[in-house]
């Protein structure tokens, strides 16, 4: 039997492992931490009767690989679907507006929504449609060249006003790419916008988790893998790869044990892969540009209020430090919980103590509910992901590695690989599926020829 080891139990590793269920291989999943899920997980805390998420995630209808993964887990029904970018915005200066697709057939319904977005003057709304039109006419060479400039520059070239960038494009880029438009690749922005704006009628839908992230993404995957007889090892870090005759022969774990392998799928972050290859004496085999990935922080703050705010499931805040507010529902003690998000959190913001965060939250939530009092904030719980994503800087697309490496049986997965997406759940899942496709292409014929016979013991 052919033995495949997946390194990393985040969404890239889990999606790969679940996709391997249709293969004839023996699979072993090694995760260095005590839990699966990577940067998508939930935890129990005494402040709440329900699991809390380490951060808020929003899926889009164009996330085909993610939805296929969730279908396999039976988790799709645990998402609430909101048709056509149904978003409310509140500006610090008092302006309020709603962005939602109209009733016309797609994509005209989206155009309707932009034209009715009263946060901007009519001329700026019309110019948003200009971006959609330009996306439709981009050929592949023009699309590739967008990686040489940042998203802000590209949007300005397309006639987007400062107000439009501030009140529409910046919150969109921060939500999708966890960085400001001035630091984001125009190509990656265009890639996501093409799928949202030029895809089918469901592409622009938003899907919000109705349950904890671990419940939706992790627990079902772990159950399927165990039912399939796959080997899941937590607290099991791969410390070295042993290469012999140009191929990975074995994986050395932190306890010193050696696991013989036929193929390895590395689904760990670039900084972790760099350490693994360095400790394996394989620095010369580093994929080009592996050291170019800069992490970006997301600060999420769970807030329990004495009173409910007059908001929908998801509200954008403009001209503020808080960027998005999510209504997470009522608690058994009568309080209402909200999740506040600060993407690309600057060091000074990420380092705020609880007292400073309370002042910030009180100041900015009063924009939504002026009657809010300081005593209405019952408790807060900040959760910081220092390496939530990588910064999708201009030029990075040319060095993001593909699935295959210079070692024939070592494959790469992860949202940082060449998925065509920024660091999103869709990018992670897409990479896991691509890695499985490559392994199957390389090994299925060999397995068929060998008759599926065991070739070596798994470990010693």
Buried (B, 14 or more C-beta within 10 A) or exposed (E): BBBBBBBBBBBBBBBBBBBBBEBEBBBBBBBBBEBBBBBBBBBEEEBBEBBBBBBBBBBBBBBBBBBBBBEBBEBBEBBEEBBBBBBBBBBEEEBBBBBBBBEEEBBEBBBBBBBBBBBBEEEBBBBBBEBBEBBEEBEEEEBEEBBBBBBBBBBBEBBBBEEBBBBBBBBBBBBBBBBBBEBBBBBBBBBBBBBBBBBEBBBBBBBBBEBBBBBBBBBBBBEBBEEEEBBBBBEBBBBBBBBEEEBBBBBBBEEEEBBBBBBBBBBBBBBBBBEBBEBBEBEEBBBEBBEBBBBBBBBBBBBBBEEEBEBBBBBBBBEBBBBBBBBBEEBEEEBBBBBBBBBBBEEEBBEBEEEEBBEBBBBBBBBBBEEBEEEBBBBBBBBBBEBBBBBBBBBBBBBBBBBBBEBEBBBBBBBBBBBBBBBBBBBBBBBBBBBBBBBBEBBBEEBEEEEEEEEEEBBE
